[in-house]
């Protein structure tokens, strides 16, 4: 591998962890969390409108051919283990996982943490607009022959966050599915460890199934949630690349104006033996 003339390979230093920086990021997420759920709560649409929109959503799903809610839950209901697994994924596989992963990313993979944070905030803003303009009742609050497995098997979860304090008609889009997918993408790109990469793929897939099995979201909610997150991720990454390119260009211009080289020039290191052989080959004959 070519090395600099001074014989040392430059490395990008890991961002130093500081308590102040950690508190700042906690504050950002706490504020975003309060705004997100506060707006959801105060913008709750009427039950009649939300159910009406849910019925229209079902019609669209049937027209497209993705009205799988009943079939998916019926398959899961054949096994108590599957239902309990779906409940556990829905309850414990979203915020607890995102918070723990966010803390670890902030500590060890700072740029990946900012990627996760930025896309969560961007997609959350888009989601709030949809909650206001298009309230949708979840399948468990419609007349569909589906079972609310969370309330039936784990009623304590509903008591932790009472329905009176949240917007129950914010099923569209599903950020349980979208943000878990985002976390999987970020973690997959941040590590080479096979186990973490396996969880990064399996986790979002399990959540997509769990939100449908538990009758908390329609399939279309999952599709839209994933689409919003992917779109925001592409926009954020594009803006980030453009910003990096602009900074590199500005750095080159400053270096050129100062009379220095535009790019650091690395002279390949030549082993001593090769240098000696080269010098011997250049000796005159005789």
N, C-alpha and C positions, 0 to 999 in steps of 0.2 A: 504494500500500500504506500503510495507517495506520502511523504511527510514534510513538514516545514523544515527550512534550513537549520533551525535551531534544534531539530530533533524531537520536538514535543508536539503531540496532537492536541489541538484546541478542542475543548468540550464546552457545550452550553451549560452554564451553571444551573443547578436546580434552584428554583425560587425558595428563598429562605422562609420557613414557617415562623410567623410571629402571632402572638396572642391578639394584637390589635387587628391584624388582617383577618383573622378568624372571626373575631367579634363583628367586624364590619360586614362580612358575608352572611353571618347569622342574622344580622339586622336587616339586610337586603331581603333574605328569604322570609323572615318573619313578617316584614311589611307587605311583601308580595302575597304571602299566605292570607293575611288578614284582609287585604283588598280583594283578593280573588274570591274567598268564601263570603266576604261581606257583600260584595256586589251580587254574587249568586243568590244570597238570602233575600236581599231587598228588591231584587228584580224578578222574583218568582211570578210567573204568569198564572193565569187562572187554570184550575184543574180541567175545566171543560176544553179550553183551548189546547192545553198540553195533550190531553187524550185524543183530541181531534187530529192534532199533528202526528201523534203516534200512529193512528189508524192510516193516515195518508202515507206514512213511512212504510207501514206494512204492505200497503198496496204497491209501492215502488219496489220493495224487496221481492214481492211475488212476481212482478212484471220482469224484473231482472233475473230472477231465479235464485235468490240468496236468502229466502225466508226460512232459515235453518233453525230458528230458536227452539221450536217444539221438538224437532228430531234430535238436536244436540242434547237437550235436557233429558229426553226420553232414554237415550243411550246411557247417559250418566246415571240416571235413576236406577238402573239395573244393578248398580254396585254402590253399596254404602261408602266404600273406601273412596270411590271417585267423587262422590258428592262432598264428603268431608275434605278431600284434597282441594276441590274447587273452592269451597268456603274458606279454607285456610289461605289459599293463594290470594283470594280477593281481599281478605281482611289484613293479612300480614305481609303480603308480597308487593304492596304498593308504597305507601309513605315510609314504613320502616326501612325497606330496602333502599329507596331513593335517598333517604337521610344518611344512612350508614355509608352508602357508596359515595355520596357527595362529600362527606367528611374525609374519606380516604383519598378521593381524587384531589381534593384541595390540599391535602398533606403531601401526596406523592406525585400527582400528575396535574399540576396547576392549570396548564393550558386546556386539558380535557375537562377539568372542572368548569372553567369559564364557558366552554362549548356547551356543556349540559345546562348551566345556569341561563345562558343567553337564550337558548332555544325554548326552555321552559317558560321564560318570561314572555317571549314573542308569541308562542302558541297560546299561552294563557290569555293574552289580550284578545286574540282572535276568538277564542272560546267564549269569553265574556260577551262579546258582541252577538254570538249565536244564541247564548242563553237568553239574552234580552229579546232578540227578534224572533226566535223560533223555539219556544219552550216545548220540550218533548217529555212525555211521561215514560218512565222505564216500563219494560214489559210486565214487571210485578204489580204495577198499578193500573193495568188495563184489564179488559175482560178476557184476555187470552188464557187458555187453559194451561198456565204455567205456575210453578211453585216458587215462592220466595224462600229459597233454601236458607238464606242467612237469618231471616227472622224466625223461621221454623226451628233451626238447629242452633243458632247462636244469637239469641235475642239480646244478649248483653252488648253486642256491637252496635245495635240501633240505639241503645240507651247511652252509650258513650257520646254519640253525636245525635241528639234528639231531632226528629224530623222538623220540629218547630224552629230549629236554628239553622237549617240548611234549605237549599232550594231542591226539592225533590223532583222538580220538573226540568232538570238540567242533564238529561241522559245523553243529549246530542251536543258535542261529540264526546266520545269516551277517551278521557285522558288517562284512565287506568291502563288502557291498551296503548295509547300513543306515547305517554311519558315512559312507560316501561320499555317500549321499543327503543325510544331515544337513549335510555340508560344502557340498553344492550349494545347499541351501535357505538356509544362512547367507550364503554368498558372493553368491547372487542378490539377497538383500535388503540386502546391505552395499554394493553398487556399482551404478552405472548404466552402466558400460562394456559395450558390446555383446559384446566378445570374452570378457570374464570371465563374463558371463552365459551366453554360449553354452557355454563350458567347464563352467559350473555345472550345465547341463542335460545335456550330452553325457557328461561324466565319470561320473556315477552310472549312466547307462544303459549305458555301455560296461562298467562293472564288473559290473553285474547279468548281462550276457551272458557276460563272461569267467569268472566263477566257475562257470558251468554248462558252458561249452565246455571248460574245463580239468578237469572232473570233480572239482572240489573241493567243490561244494555241490549239493544238490538244489534244484529250483525252490521247494519248500516252505520250505527254509532261507532263501531270499531273501525270500519272503513274510513269514515270521515275523520275520526281522531288521528288515525295513522297518517292519512293524507296531509292533514294540517301540520303535523309534526315534521314529516319528511320535507314538505315545502319550506317550512321555517328553517330547517336544518340546511337545506341547499342555499337559501338566501343568506343565512348567517355565514356559512363557509365561504360563499362567493365574496361577500363583503370583507371577510377576514383576509382572504387571499389578495384582494385588491388593496387593502390597507398595507399589507406586508410589501407588496410590489411598490407602492408609492413611497414607503419608508426607505426601501433599498435604493430607489431612484434618487431620492433626496440625499441619501448618504453618499451615493456616487458623485452627485453634483458638488456637494460640499468638499469631497476629497479632491475632485478635479480642480475646483477653484483654489484649493490650498496647494496645488502643484504635486499632489501625491498620486499614486496609481489608483485606477478605478476599482481594481480588485486586488486583494492580497495575492502575491505571486509566491507559490510554494515550489521550492527547488527540490526535486527528488533526491533523496539521500543515496549516495553511491557507496557501496561497501568498500572498505580499504583494499581488499584483495583485488577487486575488479579495477580499482583505480591504479593499483600497481601494475597489473597486467596491461592495462591500457597504455601506461607510460612506457613499459618495456617494448610494446609493439611499435611505438613511435620512434625508438632508437634507430639511428642510421646504421646501415649494414656494415659489417667489418669492424 
